[in-house]
Amino acid sequence: MRDGTCTKCGYPSVRQLTRGIYFSGSTGVMVNDGSSIRRPVSYETFLCTGCGYWENYLTDTEMLRRIADGVGGWAPPR
């Protein structure tokens, strides 16, 4: 997706979101990090204009490290 080609259908017209996505009236994505306080994280969003598939990537390296350590209910897929 980051190279402009859809990873699902191969269509060569992917667009990157340059403004926030709105969830529950808040701007941005909130991720569970194991604490009682949720904080927004930095992310990138890409959308295929051919099939509608979209991908989100967290770019918050501290949050990614915490998730890799298993905090917040994140676990390897089964």
C-alpha positions as CSV (number, residue, x, y, z in Angstrom):
1,M,0.0,0.0,0.0
2,R,2.8,2.4,0.9
3,D,4.2,2.1,-2.7
4,G,0.8,3.1,-4.3
5,T,-0.4,-0.4,-5.2
6,C,-3.1,-2.2,-3.3
7,T,-1.9,-5.3,-1.4
8,K,-5.3,-6.9,-1.8
9,C,-6.3,-6.3,-5.5
10,G,-3.2,-4.9,-7.1
11,Y,-4.9,-1.7,-8.3
12,P,-2.3,1.0,-8.8
13,S,-4.3,3.9,-7.2
14,V,-3.8,4.0,-3.5
15,R,-4.2,7.3,-1.6
16,Q,-2.8,8.2,1.8
17,L,-5.0,10.0,4.3
18,T,-3.5,13.4,5.2
19,R,-6.1,14.4,7.9
20,G,-7.5,12.6,10.9
21,I,-10.1,9.9,11.0
22,Y,-12.9,10.5,13.4
23,F,-13.9,7.8,15.9
24,S,-16.5,8.4,18.6
25,G,-16.2,12.1,18.2
26,S,-12.4,12.1,18.9
27,T,-9.7,12.7,16.3
28,G,-7.3,9.9,15.9
29,V,-6.9,6.3,17.0
30,M,-6.8,5.3,20.6
31,V,-4.9,2.1,21.5
32,N,-5.1,0.1,24.7
33,D,-1.7,0.1,26.3
34,G,-2.6,-1.6,29.5
35,S,-3.2,1.5,31.6
36,S,-6.6,3.0,32.5
37,I,-5.7,6.1,30.4
38,R,-6.0,5.8,26.7
39,R,-4.0,8.1,24.5
40,P,-4.0,8.8,20.8
41,V,-1.2,7.2,18.8
42,S,0.3,8.4,15.5
43,Y,-0.6,6.3,12.5
44,E,-0.8,6.3,8.7
45,T,-3.8,5.2,6.7
46,F,-3.9,4.1,3.1
47,L,-7.0,3.5,0.9
48,C,-7.3,1.7,-2.4
49,T,-9.6,3.6,-4.8
50,G,-10.2,0.5,-6.8
51,C,-11.6,-2.0,-4.2
52,G,-12.0,0.2,-1.0
53,Y,-9.5,-1.8,1.1
54,W,-7.7,0.2,3.6
55,E,-4.7,-0.4,5.9
56,N,-3.6,1.5,9.0
57,Y,-0.1,1.5,10.4
58,L,0.9,2.7,13.9
59,T,3.9,4.9,13.7
60,D,4.2,5.5,17.4
61,T,7.4,3.5,18.2
62,E,6.9,3.6,22.0
63,M,3.4,2.1,21.7
64,L,4.7,-0.5,19.3
65,R,7.3,-1.5,21.8
66,R,4.8,-1.8,24.6
67,I,2.5,-3.9,22.4
68,A,5.4,-6.2,21.5
69,D,6.0,-6.6,25.3
70,G,2.4,-7.9,25.6
71,V,0.7,-5.0,27.4
72,G,-2.8,-4.0,26.8
73,G,-4.3,-7.3,25.8
74,W,-2.3,-7.6,22.5
75,A,-1.2,-11.2,21.8
76,P,0.2,-13.2,18.8
77,P,-2.5,-14.5,16.4
78,R,-3.7,-18.0,17.0
